[in-house]
Amino acid sequence: MKLIDIFDYKRVLKSSELINGLQVKVPGTRELTPGEIEILENAGNTSTKVKIAGELLPGRIKNSTFIGEVIIGSLDGEINIGDAPFPCGIYDSVVSHSILLGESLLFQVKLLHNYVLKKGAVLFDAGIVSFTPKNSMGNGLELSLAIETGGREVKTFAEITVDIAEQLATRRKNSEIVNCFRSTRSLSGITWD
């Protein structure tokens, strides 16, 4: 059995997409020009504080509403759903206080709120997709490991590996690993104790 090095554990936490995603910065973000706003409005869109990163492809944003600060990355390219290619873009959707990192597709999304959508993501014919501070996205759930009677629960985080979970469940006397886990598990903004 491989003993997890404390630095391995810290590396996993430092490279966590979840934790790093809480402070997303999109390089090259800029305000829309008056001409771009007019183009979007003529395509049936309403907006307040839309910013873009890269070139605006107006044909890729149609009949959508933007509420609050929204950042849109490049919508160039296509996404295959099954064997059918769809142009990346935002169509017939409502987007509120979100970041779309680009090369993604939103089609008939009733509400995307307070979300970071990674490149290549697809939301197709969706209801409400929303994140609030009370959501944990599975982080902080307690897993009972090793024995059925309890006492070795491990609270999850997005990038937990089987090896790390095993070490946390079976090496309770290794105070260095347990203390590191306790001190860093609230990095995602979720208090677990």
Phi and psi restraints in degrees (value plus and minus 20) as a CYANA .aco file:
   2 LYS   PHI    -102.6   -62.6
   2 LYS   PSI     106.3   146.3
   3 LEU   PHI    -103.5   -63.5
   3 LEU   PSI     106.0   146.0
   4 ILE   PHI     -91.0   -51.0
   4 ILE   PSI     106.1   146.1
   5 ASP   PHI     -94.3   -54.3
   5 ASP   PSI     119.9   159.9
   6 ILE   PHI     -77.2   -37.2
   6 ILE   PSI     -52.5   -12.5
   7 PHE   PHI     -91.9   -51.9
   7 PHE   PSI     -51.2   -11.2
   8 ASP   PHI     -83.0   -43.0
   8 ASP   PSI     -63.6   -23.6
   9 TYR   PHI     -83.4   -43.4
   9 TYR   PSI     -65.8   -25.8
  10 LYS   PHI     -84.4   -44.4
  10 LYS   PSI     -56.0   -16.0
  11 ARG   PHI     -83.3   -43.3
  11 ARG   PSI     -62.7   -22.7
  12 VAL   PHI     -80.6   -40.6
  12 VAL   PSI     -65.3   -25.3
  13 LEU   PHI     -85.0   -45.0
  13 LEU   PSI     -61.5   -21.5
  14 LYS   PHI     -86.4   -46.4
  14 LYS   PSI     -52.1   -12.1
  15 SER   PHI    -112.9   -72.9
  15 SER   PSI     -12.5    27.5
  16 SER   PHI     -80.4   -40.4
  16 SER   PSI     101.8   141.8
  17 GLU   PHI     -84.7   -44.7
  17 GLU   PSI     -55.4   -15.4
  18 LEU   PHI     -83.7   -43.7
  18 LEU   PSI     -72.7   -32.7
  19 ILE   PHI     -85.6   -45.6
  19 ILE   PSI     -64.1   -24.1
  20 ASN   PHI     -88.6   -48.6
  20 ASN   PSI     -48.5    -8.5
  21 GLY   PHI     -88.3   -48.3
  21 GLY   PSI     -36.6     3.4
  22 LEU   PHI     -91.3   -51.3
  22 LEU   PSI     -38.1     1.9
  23 GLN   PHI    -147.5  -107.5
  23 GLN   PSI      34.9    74.9
  24 VAL   PHI     -90.1   -50.1
  24 VAL   PSI     112.1   152.1
  25 LYS   PHI    -144.0  -104.0
  25 LYS   PSI     109.4   149.4
  26 VAL   PHI    -124.8   -84.8
  26 VAL   PSI      91.7   131.7
  27 PRO   PHI     -86.8   -46.8
  27 PRO   PSI     126.7   166.7
  28 GLY   PHI      57.2    97.2
  28 GLY   PSI      -3.3    36.7
  29 THR   PHI     -91.4   -51.4
  29 THR   PSI     117.2   157.2
  30 ARG   PHI    -163.9  -123.9
  30 ARG   PSI     141.4   181.4
  31 GLU   PHI     -92.2   -52.2
  31 GLU   PSI     134.4   174.4
  32 LEU   PHI     -93.3   -53.3
  32 LEU   PSI     126.4   166.4
  33 THR   PHI     -99.1   -59.1
  33 THR   PSI     140.5   180.5
  34 PRO   PHI     -75.8   -35.8
  34 PRO   PSI     -57.0   -17.0
  35 GLY   PHI     -85.2   -45.2
  35 GLY   PSI     -60.0   -20.0
  36 GLU   PHI     -87.9   -47.9
  36 GLU   PSI     -58.1   -18.1
  37 ILE   PHI     -81.2   -41.2
  37 ILE   PSI     -63.3   -23.3
  38 GLU   PHI     -82.8   -42.8
  38 GLU   PSI     -62.3   -22.3
  39 ILE   PHI     -80.8   -40.8
  39 ILE   PSI     -64.9   -24.9
  40 LEU   PHI     -85.1   -45.1
  40 LEU   PSI     -61.9   -21.9
  41 GLU   PHI     -84.4   -44.4
  41 GLU   PSI     -57.6   -17.6
  42 ASN   PHI     -87.0   -47.0
  42 ASN   PSI     -40.3    -0.3
  43 ALA   PHI    -112.7   -72.7
  43 ALA   PSI      -6.4    33.6
  44 GLY   PHI      66.3   106.3
  44 GLY   PSI      -3.4    36.6
  45 ASN   PHI    -118.0   -78.0
  45 ASN   PSI     130.2   170.2
  46 THR   PHI    -144.1  -104.1
  46 THR   PSI     122.0   162.0
  47 SER   PHI    -168.6  -128.6
  47 SER   PSI     142.8   182.8
  48 THR   PHI    -141.2  -101.2
  48 THR   PSI     -87.9   -47.9
  49 LYS   PHI    -143.7  -103.7
  49 LYS   PSI      29.1    69.1
  50 VAL   PHI     -93.2   -53.2
  50 VAL   PSI     114.4   154.4
  51 LYS   PHI    -143.2  -103.2
  51 LYS   PSI     133.4   173.4
  52 ILE   PHI    -146.9  -106.9
  52 ILE   PSI     137.2   177.2
  53 ALA   PHI    -139.9   -99.9
  53 ALA   PSI      89.2   129.2
  54 GLY   PHI      82.2   122.2
  54 GLY   PSI    -180.2  -140.2
  55 GLU   PHI    -103.7   -63.7
  55 GLU   PSI     118.2   158.2
  56 LEU   PHI    -100.4   -60.4
  56 LEU   PSI     106.3   146.3
  57 LEU   PHI    -128.6   -88.6
  57 LEU   PSI      70.5   110.5
  58 PRO   PHI     -79.1   -39.1
  58 PRO   PSI     -49.6    -9.6
  59 GLY   PHI     -89.9   -49.9
  59 GLY   PSI     -29.2    10.8
  60 ARG   PHI    -118.4   -78.4
  60 ARG   PSI     -17.7    22.3
  61 ILE   PHI    -152.2  -112.2
  61 ILE   PSI      88.9   128.9
  62 LYS   PHI    -156.8  -116.8
  62 LYS   PSI     120.5   160.5
  63 ASN   PHI      29.3    69.3
  63 ASN   PSI      25.3    65.3
  64 SER   PHI    -145.6  -105.6
  64 SER   PSI     137.3   177.3
  65 THR   PHI    -138.0   -98.0
  65 THR   PSI     115.4   155.4
  66 PHE   PHI    -139.5   -99.5
  66 PHE   PSI     106.5   146.5
  67 ILE   PHI    -139.4   -99.4
  67 ILE   PSI     111.7   151.7
  68 GLY   PHI      50.6    90.6
  68 GLY   PSI    -183.4  -143.4
  69 GLU   PHI     -99.6   -59.6
  69 GLU   PSI     101.5   141.5
  70 VAL   PHI    -148.8  -108.8
  70 VAL   PSI     112.5   152.5
  71 ILE   PHI    -134.7   -94.7
  71 ILE   PSI     109.6   149.6
  72 ILE   PHI    -139.6   -99.6
  72 ILE   PSI     102.0   142.0
  73 GLY   PHI    -100.3   -60.3
  73 GLY   PSI    -192.6  -152.6
  74 SER   PHI     -80.5   -40.5
  74 SER   PSI     114.2   154.2
  75 LEU   PHI    -128.7   -88.7
  75 LEU   PSI       6.0    46.0
  76 ASP   PHI     -94.0   -54.0
  76 ASP   PSI     133.0   173.0
  77 GLY   PHI      76.3   116.3
  77 GLY   PSI    -194.5  -154.5
  78 GLU   PHI    -150.5  -110.5
  78 GLU   PSI     137.8   177.8
  79 ILE   PHI    -145.4  -105.4
  79 ILE   PSI     112.7   152.7
  80 ASN   PHI    -111.4   -71.4
  80 ASN   PSI     108.1   148.1
  81 ILE   PHI    -134.3   -94.3
  81 ILE   PSI      87.2   127.2
  82 GLY   PHI      46.2    86.2
  82 GLY   PSI    -146.8  -106.8
  83 ASP   PHI    -118.9   -78.9
  83 ASP   PSI     -17.3    22.7
  84 ALA   PHI    -117.9   -77.9
  84 ALA   PSI     101.2   141.2
  85 PRO   PHI    -101.8   -61.8
  85 PRO   PSI     115.5   155.5
  86 PHE   PHI    -143.4  -103.4
  86 PHE   PSI     118.1   158.1
  87 PRO   PHI     -89.1   -49.1
  87 PRO   PSI     116.3   156.3
  88 CYS   PHI     -76.9   -36.9
  88 CYS   PSI     128.3   168.3
  89 GLY   PHI     139.7   179.7
  89 GLY   PSI    -194.6  -154.6
  90 ILE   PHI    -146.7  -106.7
  90 ILE   PSI      94.7   134.7
  91 TYR   PHI    -150.1  -110.1
  91 TYR   PSI     107.9   147.9
  92 ASP   PHI      30.4    70.4
  92 ASP   PSI      29.9    69.9
  93 SER   PHI    -155.3  -115.3
  93 SER   PSI     142.9   182.9
  94 VAL   PHI    -138.0   -98.0
  94 VAL   PSI     104.8   144.8
  95 VAL   PHI    -143.7  -103.7
  95 VAL   PSI     107.1   147.1
  96 SER   PHI    -149.0  -109.0
  96 SER   PSI     106.7   146.7
  97 HIS   PHI      26.0    66.0
  97 HIS   PSI      34.3    74.3
  98 SER   PHI    -155.3  -115.3
  98 SER   PSI     145.2   185.2
  99 ILE   PHI    -143.5  -103.5
  99 ILE   PSI     103.9   143.9
 100 LEU   PHI    -129.5   -89.5
 100 LEU   PSI      90.8   130.8
 101 LEU   PHI     -92.7   -52.7
 101 LEU   PSI     -24.6    15.4
 102 GLY   PHI      90.0   130.0
 102 GLY   PSI     149.7   189.7
 103 GLU   PHI      27.9    67.9
 103 GLU   PSI      23.6    63.6
 104 SER   PHI    -148.7  -108.7
 104 SER   PSI     152.7   192.7
 105 LEU   PHI    -153.9  -113.9
 105 LEU   PSI     103.5   143.5
 106 LEU   PHI    -137.7   -97.7
 106 LEU   PSI     100.2   140.2
 107 PHE   PHI    -153.3  -113.3
 107 PHE   PSI      99.0   139.0
 108 GLN   PHI      31.6    71.6
 108 GLN   PSI      35.3    75.3
 109 VAL   PHI    -118.5   -78.5
 109 VAL   PSI      98.0   138.0
 110 LYS   PHI     -84.3   -44.3
 110 LYS   PSI     -56.9   -16.9
 111 LEU   PHI    -182.9  -142.9
 111 LEU   PSI     104.9   144.9
 112 LEU   PHI    -132.8   -92.8
 112 LEU   PSI      93.7   133.7
 113 HIS   PHI    -148.4  -108.4
 113 HIS   PSI     111.1   151.1
 114 ASN   PHI      35.3    75.3
 114 ASN   PSI      32.9    72.9
 115 TYR   PHI    -153.9  -113.9
 115 TYR   PSI     132.6   172.6
 116 VAL   PHI    -133.5   -93.5
 116 VAL   PSI      97.2   137.2
 117 LEU   PHI    -122.9   -82.9
 117 LEU   PSI      99.1   139.1
 118 LYS   PHI     -92.4   -52.4
 118 LYS   PSI     142.5   182.5
 119 LYS   PHI     -78.6   -38.6
 119 LYS   PSI     118.8   158.8
 120 GLY   PHI      65.1   105.1
 120 GLY   PSI     -19.3    20.7
 121 ALA   PHI     -94.3   -54.3
 121 ALA   PSI     130.9   170.9
 122 VAL   PHI    -150.8  -110.8
 122 VAL   PSI     105.7   145.7
 123 LEU   PHI    -141.5  -101.5
 123 LEU   PSI      92.1   132.1
 124 PHE   PHI    -145.1  -105.1
 124 PHE   PSI      99.3   139.3
 125 ASP   PHI      33.5    73.5
 125 ASP   PSI      36.0    76.0
 126 ALA   PHI    -129.1   -89.1
 126 ALA   PSI     134.5   174.5
 127 GLY   PHI    -101.2   -61.2
 127 GLY   PSI    -137.7   -97.7
 128 ILE   PHI    -120.1   -80.1
 128 ILE   PSI     105.4   145.4
 129 VAL   PHI    -139.2   -99.2
 129 VAL   PSI      88.7   128.7
 130 SER   PHI    -161.2  -121.2
 130 SER   PSI     126.7   166.7
 131 PHE   PHI    -143.0  -103.0
 131 PHE   PSI     110.6   150.6
 132 THR   PHI    -144.6  -104.6
 132 THR   PSI     141.4   181.4
 133 PRO   PHI     -77.7   -37.7
 133 PRO   PSI     -41.6    -1.6
 134 LYS   PHI     -98.4   -58.4
 134 LYS   PSI     -37.4     2.6
 135 ASN   PHI     -92.9   -52.9
 135 ASN   PSI     119.8   159.8
 136 SER   PHI    -131.0   -91.0
 136 SER   PSI     -31.3     8.7
 137 MET   PHI      32.5    72.5
 137 MET   PSI      16.2    56.2
 138 GLY   PHI      66.4   106.4
 138 GLY   PSI     -28.0    12.0
 139 ASN   PHI     -98.6   -58.6
 139 ASN   PSI     117.4   157.4
 140 GLY   PHI      69.5   109.5
 140 GLY   PSI     -22.1    17.9
 141 LEU   PHI     -89.0   -49.0
 141 LEU   PSI     121.4   161.4
 142 GLU   PHI    -112.5   -72.5
 142 GLU   PSI     104.7   144.7
 143 LEU   PHI    -126.4   -86.4
 143 LEU   PSI     108.7   148.7
 144 SER   PHI    -105.7   -65.7
 144 SER   PSI      97.1   137.1
 145 LEU   PHI    -141.8  -101.8
 145 LEU   PSI     131.6   171.6
 146 ALA   PHI      58.6    98.6
 146 ALA   PSI     -69.1   -29.1
 147 ILE   PHI    -151.4  -111.4
 147 ILE   PSI     126.9   166.9
 148 GLU   PHI     -96.9   -56.9
 148 GLU   PSI     -38.6     1.4
 149 THR   PHI    -107.8   -67.8
 149 THR   PSI     -18.0    22.0
 150 GLY   PHI      69.8   109.8
 150 GLY   PSI    -196.1  -156.1
 151 GLY   PHI      76.5   116.5
 151 GLY   PSI     -30.0    10.0
 152 ARG   PHI    -146.8  -106.8
 152 ARG   PSI      15.4    55.4
 153 GLU   PHI     -86.0   -46.0
 153 GLU   PSI     122.9   162.9
 154 VAL   PHI    -145.1  -105.1
 154 VAL   PSI     107.4   147.4
 155 LYS   PHI    -106.7   -66.7
 155 LYS   PSI     112.7   152.7
 156 THR   PHI    -101.8   -61.8
 156 THR   PSI     138.1   178.1
 157 PHE   PHI    -163.7  -123.7
 157 PHE   PSI     143.5   183.5
 158 ALA   PHI     -71.5   -31.5
 158 ALA   PSI     -62.4   -22.4
 159 GLU   PHI    -125.0   -85.0
 159 GLU   PSI      -1.4    38.6
 160 ILE   PHI     -81.1   -41.1
 160 ILE   PSI     117.7   157.7
 161 THR   PHI    -124.3   -84.3
 161 THR   PSI     145.1   185.1
 162 VAL   PHI     -81.0   -41.0
 162 VAL   PSI     -60.3   -20.3
 163 ASP   PHI     -81.2   -41.2
 163 ASP   PSI     -64.6   -24.6
 164 ILE   PHI     -86.7   -46.7
 164 ILE   PSI     -63.1   -23.1
 165 ALA   PHI     -80.1   -40.1
 165 ALA   PSI     -62.1   -22.1
 166 GLU   PHI     -81.1   -41.1
 166 GLU   PSI     -66.1   -26.1
 167 GLN   PHI     -82.7   -42.7
 167 GLN   PSI     -61.3   -21.3
 168 LEU   PHI     -87.4   -47.4
 168 LEU   PSI     -52.3   -12.3
 169 ALA   PHI    -100.5   -60.5
 169 ALA   PSI     -54.9   -14.9
 170 THR   PHI    -126.5   -86.5
 170 THR   PSI     -31.2     8.8
 171 ARG   PHI    -137.4   -97.4
 171 ARG   PSI      30.1    70.1
 172 ARG   PHI     -81.3   -41.3
 172 ARG   PSI     -43.2    -3.2
 173 LYS   PHI    -102.9   -62.9
 173 LYS   PSI     -29.4    10.6
 174 ASN   PHI    -101.4   -61.4
 174 ASN   PSI      68.4   108.4
 175 SER   PHI     -83.0   -43.0
 175 SER   PSI     -47.9    -7.9
 176 GLU   PHI     -83.7   -43.7
 176 GLU   PSI     -66.3   -26.3
 177 ILE   PHI     -89.7   -49.7
 177 ILE   PSI     -66.0   -26.0
 178 VAL   PHI     -82.9   -42.9
 178 VAL   PSI     -63.3   -23.3
 179 ASN   PHI     -86.3   -46.3
 179 ASN   PSI     -58.2   -18.2
 180 CYS   PHI     -82.1   -42.1
 180 CYS   PSI     -64.3   -24.3
 181 PHE   PHI     -80.8   -40.8
 181 PHE   PSI     -66.4   -26.4
 182 ARG   PHI     -85.2   -45.2
 182 ARG   PSI     -56.3   -16.3
 183 SER   PHI     -99.7   -59.7
 183 SER   PSI     -41.2    -1.2
 184 THR   PHI    -129.3   -89.3
 184 THR   PSI     -28.6    11.4
 185 ARG   PHI     -92.8   -52.8
 185 ARG   PSI     -27.9    12.1
 186 SER   PHI    -119.8   -79.8
 186 SER   PSI     -10.5    29.5
 187 LEU   PHI     -78.6   -38.6
 187 LEU   PSI     -51.2   -11.2
 188 SER   PHI    -100.7   -60.7
 188 SER   PSI     -13.2    26.8
 189 GLY   PHI      65.9   105.9
 189 GLY   PSI     -12.4    27.6
 190 ILE   PHI    -130.1   -90.1
 190 ILE   PSI     100.4   140.4
 191 THR   PHI    -107.7   -67.7
 191 THR   PSI     104.5   144.5
 192 TRP   PHI    -123.2   -83.2
 192 TRP   PSI     -30.2     9.8
